[in-house]
Amino acid sequence: MLEPIINYIVSTVGALGYFGIFIMMFLESSFFPFPSEVVMIPAGYLAYKGEMNIFIAIFSGVAGSLAGALFNYFLAIKYGRAFLVKYGKYFFISEDTILKVEDFFKEHGHISTFSGRLIPAVRQYISFPAGLAKMNLFTFCIYTTLGAAIWVIILTYLGYFIGGNEALIKEYLRYIIIAILICLAALAYFYIKKRKKCKQ
């Protein structure tokens, strides 16, 4: 049942090429509900088949992610929080979601633009509080690019090494997300501990 859907997604990514990866990852990184898994995993599979260059696919994915994040960043700077709350509901962004990512940003600081890129449901929206806080643009780009690169590389190589086995992809992706969350929890712990030492 799932095989025709997977084949359609793979053929769509292949037909659109690298620019298609860029556009779809731009959408995924902005506020449009578009999962990166259905872009980068098929791209990795196409690289496995020799129909795509894996490095160009990764570059296209990271570039699209950064472009989408910058779109959200500048949107927040230009129109502010009230605009996001008022019109976000039309793009499946509730006020509660905005409050959660704002709290996440306040708690973890600028590093959250890096760590947030690796957390599902936070990844798409972490650029909003960064824009509202007028975070330094260069720092924002560096952290966003690093976080996006890790996620894109994981998904692409997952598609490359597992190939077309959808069941295995689902199984391994779950473990990868759990491992990432554990690493982020450890990173947050040491980061907070270090900040407390600096304040003493």
TORKOL-129564 format. One line per 3 residues: number of its first residue (from 1); their letters; for each residue x, y, z of N, C-alpha, C. Coordinates in Angstrom, 3 decimals. Example, Ala and Ser with C-alpha at 12.3 -4.5 7.8 and 13.67 -1.06 7.14 Angstrom:
2
1 = as = 13.190:-5.690:7.800:12.300:-4.500:7.800:13.200:-3.300:7.800 ~ 12.850:-2.250:7.080:13.670:-1.060:7.140:12.900:0.030:7.870
END
This chain:
200
1 = mle = 0.815:-1.208:0.000:0.000:0.000:0.000:0.854:1.265:0.000 ~ 1.930:1.241:0.821:2.792:2.417:0.922:3.760:2.545:-0.253 ~ 4.027:1.437:-0.920:5.031:1.440:-1.984:4.727:2.446:-3.105
4 = pii = 3.469:2.529:-3.602:3.181:3.519:-4.654:3.416:4.958:-4.200 ~ 3.106:5.233:-2.912:3.310:6.585:-2.368:4.795:6.910:-2.324 ~ 5.594:5.934:-1.844:7.051:6.133:-1.759:7.634:6.345:-3.150
7 = nyi = 7.189:5.529:-4.097:7.671:5.652:-5.479:7.327:7.011:-6.071 ~ 6.130:7.508:-5.736:5.697:8.817:-6.242:6.577:9.931:-5.674 ~ 6.843:9.861:-4.361:7.674:10.881:-3.711:9.086:10.870:-4.295
10 = vst = 9.640:9.668:-4.440:10.997:9.546:-4.993:11.050:10.096:-6.416 ~ 10.070:9.752:-7.226:10.061:10.228:-8.616:9.863:11.739:-8.683 ~ 9.069:12.286:-7.755:8.846:13.739:-7.712:10.134:14.467:-7.370
13 = vga = 10.834:13.992:-6.337:12.112:14.611:-5.946:13.106:14.515:-7.096 ~ 13.139:13.354:-7.758:14.047:13.165:-8.891:13.722:14.092:-10.044 ~ 12.425:14.281:-10.319:12.004:15.142:-11.434:12.314:16.606:-11.160
16 = lgy = 12.138:17.039:-9.919:12.369:18.445:-9.574:13.861:18.764:-9.451 ~ 14.664:17.754:-9.126:16.111:17.948:-9.051:16.553:18.753:-7.847 ~ 17.759:19.314:-7.932:18.357:20.033:-6.800:17.580:21.288:-6.441
19 = fgi = 17.063:21.988:-7.459:16.286:23.197:-7.182:15.000:22.824:-6.441 ~ 14.432:21.672:-6.797:13.248:21.182:-6.098:13.540:20.895:-4.635 ~ 14.716:20.307:-4.355:15.137:20.062:-2.967:15.228:21.383:-2.220
22 = fim = 15.845:22.376:-2.874:15.990:23.702:-2.249:14.620:24.280:-1.892 ~ 13.685:24.268:-2.855:12.359:24.848:-2.640:11.594:24.113:-1.546 ~ 11.623:22.777:-1.595:10.878:21.999:-0.606:11.462:22.155:0.806
25 = mfl = 12.789:22.249:0.901:13.404:22.460:2.214:13.212:23.897:2.696 ~ 13.083:24.833:1.752:12.715:26.208:2.112:11.338:26.207:2.774 ~ 10.395:25.508:2.163:9.036:25.416:2.714:9.055:24.741:4.077
28 = ess = 9.835:23.649:4.191:9.918:22.914:5.451:10.499:23.763:6.567 ~ 11.439:24.615:6.222:12.128:25.424:7.223:11.345:26.675:7.589 ~ 10.439:27.089:6.715:9.582:28.221:7.058:8.357:27.675:7.787
31 = ffp = 7.237:28.369:7.734:6.100:27.949:8.546:5.122:27.030:7.812 ~ 5.472:26.574:6.600:4.603:25.647:5.884:4.809:24.231:6.413 ~ 3.723:23.504:6.693:3.855:22.140:7.250:4.294:21.132:6.192
34 = fps = 5.603:21.076:5.959:6.138:20.191:4.923:7.311:19.422:5.513 ~ 7.183:18.118:5.742:8.230:17.352:6.435:9.498:17.146:5.605 ~ 10.639:17.392:6.211:11.927:17.236:5.527:12.233:15.784:5.196
37 = evv = 11.632:14.854:5.953:11.884:13.435:5.724:11.479:13.002:4.314 ~ 10.408:13.589:3.774:9.931:13.175:2.453:10.723:13.823:1.320 ~ 11.707:14.652:1.698:12.565:15.290:0.687:13.954:14.674:0.693
40 = mip = 14.600:14.706:1.862:16.009:14.340:1.930:16.243:12.827:1.913 ~ 15.331:12.039:2.478:15.500:10.584:2.423:15.401:10.075:0.980 ~ 14.384:10.506:0.203:14.366:10.130:-1.217:15.577:10.644:-1.988
43 = agy = 16.070:11.838:-1.621:17.272:12.374:-2.286:18.462:11.462:-2.028 ~ 18.577:10.958:-0.801:19.643:10.018:-0.473:19.502:8.716:-1.240 ~ 18.266:8.267:-1.390:18.005:7.045:-2.148:18.380:7.218:-3.619
46 = lay = 18.073:8.390:-4.185:18.430:8.684:-5.579:19.953:8.772:-5.749 ~ 20.630:9.265:-4.708:22.099:9.301:-4.733:22.651:7.874:-4.710 ~ 22.016:7.014:-3.929:22.394:5.596:-3.868:22.269:4.944:-5.247
49 = kge = 21.243:5.338:-5.991:21.011:4.785:-7.330:21.882:5.451:-8.395 ~ 22.628:6.490:-8.007:23.486:7.181:-8.952:22.772:8.244:-9.776 ~ 21.541:8.601:-9.380:20.764:9.582:-10.125:20.935:10.996:-9.580
52 = mni = 21.603:11.125:-8.452:21.892:12.436:-7.860:23.279:12.396:-7.234 ~ 23.893:13.567:-7.147:25.149:13.709:-6.417:24.798:14.007:-4.962 ~ 25.245:13.165:-4.046:24.831:13.284:-2.653:25.271:14.603:-2.014
55 = fia = 26.445:15.108:-2.419:26.949:16.345:-1.819:26.163:17.561:-2.298 ~ 25.796:17.567:-3.584:24.984:18.669:-4.101:23.579:18.608:-3.498 ~ 23.064:17.405:-3.304:21.741:17.241:-2.682:21.757:17.782:-1.255
58 = ifs = 22.811:17.458:-0.500:22.943:17.954:0.879:23.073:19.467:0.884 ~ 23.912:20.007:-0.008:24.078:21.468:-0.090:22.749:22.144:-0.401 ~ 21.984:21.587:-1.339:20.687:22.157:-1.716:19.722:22.140:-0.536
61 = gva = 19.751:21.040:0.224:18.881:20.922:1.391:19.227:21.917:2.486 ~ 20.525:22.065:2.762:20.976:23.000:3.798:20.684:24.443:3.371 ~ 20.960:24.757:2.097:20.705:26.107:1.579:19.222:26.447:1.663
64 = gsl = 18.366:25.483:1.316:16.925:25.702:1.415:16.477:25.904:2.850 ~ 17.049:25.139:3.763:16.728:25.266:5.192:17.110:26.641:5.718 ~ 18.295:27.104:5.351:18.751:28.422:5.790:17.867:29.523:5.209
67 = aga = 17.525:29.400:3.927:16.679:30.406:3.278:15.309:30.483:3.951 ~ 14.724:29.330:4.276:13.432:29.308:4.959:13.514:29.908:6.358 ~ 14.606:29.609:7.054:14.808:30.155:8.397:14.964:31.674:8.340
70 = lfn = 15.695:32.162:7.341:15.866:33.614:7.179:14.539:34.294:6.847 ~ 13.700:33.600:6.082:12.374:34.132:5.768:11.585:34.372:7.061 ~ 11.576:33.372:7.948:10.887:33.518:9.228:11.523:34.594:10.093
73 = yfl = 12.849:34.636:10.095:13.607:35.599:10.895:13.233:37.032:10.521 ~ 13.267:37.325:9.223:12.964:38.685:8.762:11.473:38.999:8.869 ~ 10.632:37.980:8.742:9.194:38.164:8.926:8.901:38.622:10.355
76 = aik = 9.569:37.979:11.322:9.388:38.339:12.731:9.910:39.741:13.017 ~ 11.057:40.098:12.422:11.628:41.430:12.631:10.704:42.511:12.056 ~ 10.216:42.279:10.860:9.428:43.298:10.155:8.033:43.495:10.752
79 = ygr = 7.358:42.391:11.081:5.950:42.508:11.477:5.686:42.294:12.969 ~ 6.613:41.669:13.674:6.469:41.523:15.117:5.568:40.382:15.568 ~ 5.480:40.252:16.859:4.781:39.125:17.477:3.275:39.149:17.219
82 = afl = 2.679:40.340:17.297:1.227:40.468:17.120:0.793:39.937:15.750 ~ 1.597:40.208:14.732:1.302:39.746:13.375:1.356:38.221:13.309 ~ 2.360:37.633:13.946:2.524:36.175:13.932:1.357:35.485:14.626
85 = vky = 0.919:36.060:15.745:-0.201:35.484:16.488:-1.500:35.612:15.684 ~ -1.691:36.774:15.053:-2.930:37.051:14.323:-3.078:36.192:13.073 ~ -1.995:36.068:12.287:-2.087:35.388:11.004:-1.493:33.974:11.001
88 = gky = -0.811:33.620:12.085:-0.192:32.297:12.148:-1.185:31.155:12.062 ~ -2.409:31.390:12.567:-3.427:30.324:12.570:-3.776:29.863:11.153 ~ -3.575:30.731:10.182:-3.867:30.346:8.795:-2.815:29.394:8.225
91 = ffi = -1.689:29.275:8.945:-0.610:28.375:8.527:-0.336:27.329:9.603 ~ -1.378:27.020:10.392:-1.310:25.985:11.432:-0.334:26.335:12.548 ~ -0.132:27.644:12.791:0.730:28.075:13.894:-0.157:28.710:14.962
94 = sed = -0.307:28.039:16.081:-1.143:28.579:17.161:-0.329:29.525:18.041 ~ -1.044:30.338:18.813:-0.366:31.234:19.754:0.416:30.419:20.776 ~ -0.114:29.259:21.152:0.557:28.374:22.104:1.904:27.911:21.563
97 = til = 1.964:27.607:20.257:3.215:27.192:19.621:4.246:28.312:19.684 ~ 3.806:29.534:19.387:4.712:30.693:19.422:5.244:30.902:20.832 ~ 4.371:30.765:21.829:4.794:30.925:23.229:5.818:29.872:23.620
100 = kve = 5.604:28.634:23.161:6.528:27.540:23.500:7.922:27.771:22.917 ~ 7.972:28.189:21.634:9.298:28.394:21.028:9.969:29.641:21.603 ~ 9.155:30.629:22.011:9.726:31.803:22.682:10.350:31.412:24.013
103 = dff = 9.653:30.578:24.771:10.178:30.104:26.061:11.451:29.284:25.852 ~ 11.447:28.442:24.815:12.620:27.629:24.491:13.814:28.528:24.171 ~ 13.563:29.585:23.404:14.627:30.518:23.026:15.152:31.277:24.249
106 = keh = 14.237:31.725:25.098:14.632:32.474:26.300:15.441:31.613:27.259 ~ 15.038:30.339:27.366:15.707:29.429:28.306:17.106:29.049:27.834 ~ 17.261:28.819:26.538:18.536:28.306:26.025:19.379:29.351:25.288
109 = ghi = 18.831:30.521:25.058:19.604:31.573:24.406:19.849:31.311:22.934 ~ 20.861:31.962:22.399:21.141:31.897:20.967:21.468:30.486:20.469 ~ 22.002:29.651:21.373:22.351:28.277:20.988:21.106:27.484:20.587
112 = stf = 19.929:27.976:20.999:18.680:27.282:20.660:18.401:27.303:19.166 ~ 18.969:28.266:18.439:18.783:28.287:16.982:19.541:27.138:16.323 ~ 20.532:26.600:17.054:21.248:25.403:16.592:20.509:24.145:17.052
115 = sgr = 20.300:24.037:18.371:19.692:22.822:18.919:18.245:22.668:18.466 ~ 17.534:23.787:18.316:16.141:23.731:17.902:15.947:23.156:16.514 ~ 16.972:23.283:15.666:16.878:22.737:14.303:16.818:21.207:14.289
118 = lip = 17.178:20.587:15.405:17.224:19.134:15.478:16.015:18.537:16.194 ~ 15.085:19.400:16.604:13.924:18.923:17.351:12.660:19.076:16.506 ~ 11.988:17.971:16.214:10.738:18.058:15.458:9.729:18.968:16.150
121 = avr = 8.969:19.725:15.374:7.942:20.663:15.844:8.528:21.969:16.389 ~ 9.819:21.977:16.703:10.493:23.219:17.105:11.281:23.760:15.916 ~ 11.796:22.825:15.110:12.682:23.140:13.993:12.142:24.244:13.087
124 = qyi = 10.856:24.175:12.739:10.284:25.122:11.789:10.083:26.516:12.376 ~ 9.952:26.611:13.700:9.514:27.875:14.294:10.559:28.595:15.141 ~ 11.714:27.982:15.351:12.712:28.576:16.244:13.256:29.897:15.708
127 = sfp = 13.105:30.142:14.404:13.588:31.394:13.813:12.733:32.593:14.216 ~ 11.474:32.350:14.574:10.589:33.453:14.966:11.095:34.195:16.206 ~ 11.353:33.488:17.336:11.854:34.211:18.511:13.226:34.843:18.283
130 = agl = 14.038:34.227:17.420:15.352:34.816:17.095:15.154:36.159:16.399 ~ 14.190:36.221:15.480:13.880:37.471:14.794:13.282:38.501:15.734 ~ 12.377:38.063:16.599:11.748:38.984:17.555:12.779:39.572:18.511
133 = akm = 13.783:38.761:18.858:14.848:39.226:19.757:15.942:39.999:19.018 ~ 15.797:40.098:17.664:16.811:40.763:16.815:18.207:40.182:17.054 ~ 18.272:38.865:17.054:19.543:38.160:17.216:20.500:38.552:16.093
136 = nlf = 21.781:38.613:16.407:22.802:38.945:15.409:22.667:38.033:14.195 ~ 22.573:38.634:13.009:22.282:37.878:11.787:23.364:36.854:11.468 ~ 24.626:37.228:11.613:25.720:36.313:11.305:25.682:35.092:12.238
139 = tfc = 25.498:35.348:13.532:25.415:34.259:14.515:24.225:33.359:14.212 ~ 23.107:33.977:13.878:21.900:33.231:13.534:22.160:32.302:12.343 ~ 22.807:32.823:11.321:23.092:32.026:10.113:24.030:30.870:10.415
142 = iyt = 25.045:31.114:11.234:26.014:30.058:11.582:25.325:28.931:12.345 ~ 24.601:29.285:13.407:23.930:28.267:14.221:22.867:27.517:13.420 ~ 22.094:28.253:12.626:21.038:27.636:11.824:21.628:26.675:10.794
145 = tlg = 22.695:27.103:10.134:23.339:26.272:9.119:23.899:24.990:9.728 ~ 24.539:25.107:10.877:25.112:23.925:11.544:24.017:22.938:11.945 ~ 22.955:23.444:12.562:21.856:22.581:12.979:21.152:21.938:11.798
148 = aai = 20.891:22.746:10.770:20.222:22.234:9.571:21.089:21.197:8.864 ~ 22.397:21.453:8.817:23.322:20.537:8.133:23.311:19.160:8.786 ~ 23.313:19.121:10.121:23.297:17.838:10.831:22.040:17.049:10.467
151 = wvi = 20.888:17.723:10.505:19.617:17.059:10.218:19.548:16.585:8.763 ~ 19.961:17.448:7.839:19.922:17.112:6.406:20.857:15.950:6.089 ~ 22.046:15.974:6.666:23.022:14.897:6.426:22.500:13.565:6.961
154 = ilt = 21.904:13.583:8.160:21.348:12.356:8.741:20.286:11.765:7.825 ~ 19.351:12.599:7.389:18.254:12.107:6.546:18.758:11.616:5.195 ~ 19.690:12.363:4.600:20.196:12.002:3.278:20.951:10.681:3.317
157 = ylg = 21.825:10.528:4.300:22.578:9.278:4.403:21.702:8.115:4.846 ~ 20.630:8.430:5.569:19.672:7.394:5.924:19.056:6.818:4.648 ~ 18.641:7.703:3.742:18.096:7.266:2.457:19.133:6.550:1.614
160 = yfi = 20.385:6.989:1.706:21.467:6.404:0.909:21.780:4.971:1.348 ~ 21.898:4.757:2.652:22.325:3.450:3.148:21.185:2.441:3.281 ~ 19.980:2.943:3.553:18.859:2.016:3.712:18.175:1.759:2.378
163 = ggn = 18.294:2.694:1.464:17.699:2.513:0.148:16.186:2.627:0.182 ~ 15.502:1.775:-0.512:14.051:1.906:-0.665:13.226:1.168:0.370 ~ 13.851:0.683:1.457:13.101:-0.073:2.456:12.405:0.874:3.430
166 = eal = 11.147:1.164:3.187:10.383:2.146:3.963:10.252:1.757:5.422 ~ 10.088:0.466:5.690:9.936:-0.012:7.068:11.196:0.248:7.880 ~ 12.350:-0.025:7.278:13.622:0.225:7.969:13.842:1.711:8.200
169 = ike = 13.473:2.535:7.223:13.623:3.992:7.359:12.841:4.483:8.572 ~ 11.589:4.020:8.694:10.762:4.440:9.832:11.387:4.002:11.146 ~ 11.881:2.771:11.182:12.465:2.228:12.413:13.702:3.007:12.833
172 = ylr = 14.640:3.221:11.895:15.887:3.901:12.221:15.684:5.375:12.506 ~ 14.744:6.009:11.810:14.503:7.434:12.029:14.036:7.682:13.453 ~ 13.209:6.795:13.981:12.733:6.936:15.356:13.903:6.889:16.341
175 = yii = 14.813:5.941:16.148:15.964:5.821:17.045:16.904:7.021:16.916 ~ 17.045:7.513:15.698:17.907:8.682:15.480:17.355:9.897:16.200 ~ 16.038:10.108:16.103:15.415:11.253:16.781:15.583:11.139:18.291
178 = iai = 15.406:9.925:18.834:15.591:9.711:20.278:17.025:10.022:20.686 ~ 17.997:9.540:19.881:19.415:9.783:20.179:19.731:11.282:20.141 ~ 19.179:11.979:19.167:19.395:13.427:19.048:18.846:14.156:20.273
181 = lic = 17.639:13.773:20.698:17.019:14.417:21.857:17.828:14.181:23.129 ~ 18.393:12.966:23.273:19.242:12.670:24.432:20.495:13.533:24.413 ~ 21.117:13.641:23.229:22.320:14.471:23.085:22.024:15.928:23.382
184 = laa = 20.877:16.401:22.914:20.493:17.797:23.160:20.223:18.049:24.635 ~ 19.614:17.064:25.306:19.362:17.191:26.742:20.687:17.295:27.499 ~ 21.671:16.473:27.094:23.003:16.522:27.717:23.683:17.856:27.439
187 = lay = 23.563:18.326:26.187:24.152:19.610:25.801:23.534:20.748:26.607 ~ 22.208:20.723:26.745:21.505:21.756:27.503:21.925:21.739:28.973 ~ 22.101:20.524:29.528:22.508:20.379:30.934:23.869:21.023:31.181
190 = fyi = 24.848:20.679:30.332:26.197:21.229:30.499:26.241:22.729:30.204 ~ 25.401:23.167:29.264:25.337:24.591:28.931:24.795:25.400:30.109 ~ 23.704:24.907:30.725:23.102:25.591:31.869:24.043:25.569:33.064
193 = kkr = 24.709:24.431:33.258:25.663:24.294:34.366:26.818:25.284:34.216 ~ 27.282:25.437:32.974:28.378:26.370:32.704:27.959:27.806:32.944 ~ 26.714:28.126:32.542:26.201:29.484:32.740:26.077:29.809:34.231
196 = kkc = 25.651:28.822:35.026:25.523:29.031:36.466:26.878:29.281:37.105 ~ 27.914:28.563:36.644:29.275:28.750:37.155:29.786:30.139:36.827 ~ 29.488:30.606:35.604:29.940:31.932:35.175:29.298:33.045:35.979
199 = kq = 28.063:32.813:36.437:27.335:33.826:37.214:27.817:33.903:38.641 ~ 28.414:32.794:39.136:28.871:32.762:40.537:30.132:33.595:40.758
END
